[in-house]
Amino acid sequence: MNFLALTPLTADRLPQAVALDRQCLGGLWTLEGYQRELDSPNSDLLVLLPQCKRGAQPLVGIACLWAILEEAHITVLAIDPQYQRQGLGQAMLCALLTSAHLRGLEWATLEVRISNVGAIALYQKFGFQEVGKRRNYYQEGDQSEDALILWRKGLQHPEFPQTLRGWEETISQQLRRSGWQLAVGSGLAIGQHD
């Protein structure tokens, strides 16, 4: 069994965050952008690290949310392509929703490329629903693509902590099937919330 740490990003890992961003998101944020998020009390910036016995721990996932009034705006969720389809994205999304709940936020929102059917399916699994589109939201050269706007309500409903615990158990099982286990003290742990 391989162990994973789900933990806040630290300054020493900023270059790894930028490299993973370039690999997965085409360079959404710069080093300065990640530093701003790291310094902001309104941002939760999480990373996923396999716990290696030797050598440097590679950063295999990154996720970020902005706390804006009652809203958790999910700005980044990326998993290294070599580690996709193992439950790691689910673990990171659940950790963001747990963080949003603990911050007292009422709902979560995000934009996703209309062509990113895998990500859309992931978000729908966690109760996100389409509420609109942003035309030509993603620009790359002379190409553009629309974004779907997705929302997840009810983060402060009395039953939401139980929903989180159910997701955590399902994710833990998925991770075990993929040969992973979250290290004790990681951000996704049953019983850390109400």
N, C-alpha and C positions, 0 to 999 in steps of 0.2 A: 504494500500500500504506500502510495506517495502522498506526502502531506503538503497542504497549501496554506498560505497565510493571506488573509483578506484584511488589509490594513490601510490606514491613511497614507497617502503619498508623502514622502519626506524629501527635503531639498537635495540630498545626495542622489536621488533617483530621477531628478528632473530630466537629465539627458536621455535616460531610458524611456521616460514617458513620451518625450518628443519623438524618439525613434519609432515607438509603437504607434503613435499617432500618424506619423508619415506612412508607415507600412499599412495600417488599417483604414485610415481616414483621409489619406492624401495630403496630410499637413494642415489639419484644421486649425491647430494652435501652435504658436512658437514657444520657445523656452520662456520668454517674457510672459506670454499668455498663461502658461502653466504656473509660473511664479505668482502672478496676480491671483490666480485661483487658490493657490496654497496659502497666500497671505490674507485672503478674504474670510471674514467670519460668516459670510453667507454662502460659502461653498463647502460642499463635502466632496473631497477628491480621494477616491479609493483605488488601490492597486491590488492585484492578485499575483502572488509569488510562490512558485514551487519551492519547498524547503529542501535544498540540495545539501547533500553531505559534504561535497567538495566544491570549491570554486564559487564564483559569483552566482547569486540568485537572479535568474532572468525574470524580467517583468513580463507576464503573459496576458494581463488584462488591466484595463483602466476604465474608471467610471466617474462621472461627476454630476452633481446636481447643484442648482442655485436655489436658495430659499428666497422667494420673492413674495412678500405679504403672506397669503395662505397657500401659496403654490410651490411645489417642488418642480422646477423646470430641469428635466434631465437633458444635459447638454452633450455628454459623451458616454458611450458604452461600446467598448472595443475589446475583442479577444484576438490574440495572435492567431492567424489562420491555422497554424500547426496544432493548436489546442482547441479548435472549435468542435462543436457537436459532442461535447463531453459533459455538459451541464454547467460550465464555468460562467457563461453569460447569464444563465438563470440565477446562479449564486450572486453575481454582482448586482443584477437588477433587484433581487430580493433584499440585498443589503442596502441599496439606495432607498427602497420603499420603507424599510425598517427605520432608516435614518430620518426620512421625511416624517414618519409617524412620531418618532421620538422628539422631533423638532416642533410637533404640534401642527404640522401643515395639513391642509384639508384635502388636497388633490395633487396629482402629478400630471405633467404634460410633457410632450416631446414632439419633435419633427423627425420623420424618417423618409428616406427616398421611396418613392412609389414603387420602384423596381426591387426593393430589398424585401422580398417575400419572406425570407428566413427571419429577419428582425421583426417584421410585422407579426408573424405567427408567434414569436416569443412574447411580444408585448400583449397580444390578445390573450395568451395563456395566463397572463397576470391581470386580466380584467380591463386592459386599455381598449377604448373604443374610438373609432374614427369620428371626428367632429368637424373636419374641414380639410381644405387643401391650400397650400401656398404655391401659386403658379411660379414656375421658373426659379424656385428657391435655391437649387444647387446649380452653380455656374462653374463650368470648366471649359476655358477657352471660348469657342463659339457654340458650345453645347450647353443645354440646360435641362433640368429635370424638376418635376413637381415634387413637393413634399406632402405627405399626409400629416395632419395634425391629430395626435392621439391624446386622449385624456383618460385618467383613472381616478374616479371619485371615491369618497368614503374612507379616506385614510384615518379619520378620527371616529368612525362609527364604532360602537362598543364591541362588535364582533370582529373587527379588523385584526387585533392581536391573535385571535384564534386562526384567522386566515393566514397570517404570517407563519404561525407555527406549523400549519399544514403544508405550506409551501416549503418551509425549511426541511421538514421530514422527507418530502418528495425529492427535493434537491439533494439531500444527503444520500438518499438511495441511488439517485442517478450518478452522483459523483463516485460512490463506492463501485457501481457497475463499471465505471470508466477507470477505476484504479486510484481514485483520489479520496482524500479525507481532509476536511478543514482542521487546521491545528487549533488546539484549545486557545481561547482568547481571540479568535478571529471574529470579524464583524458579523458573521452569520452564525448565531448560536441560539438555540431554543432557550427561552426564559430570560432573554436580555431586555424584553419589553414588557409592557403592562400585563 
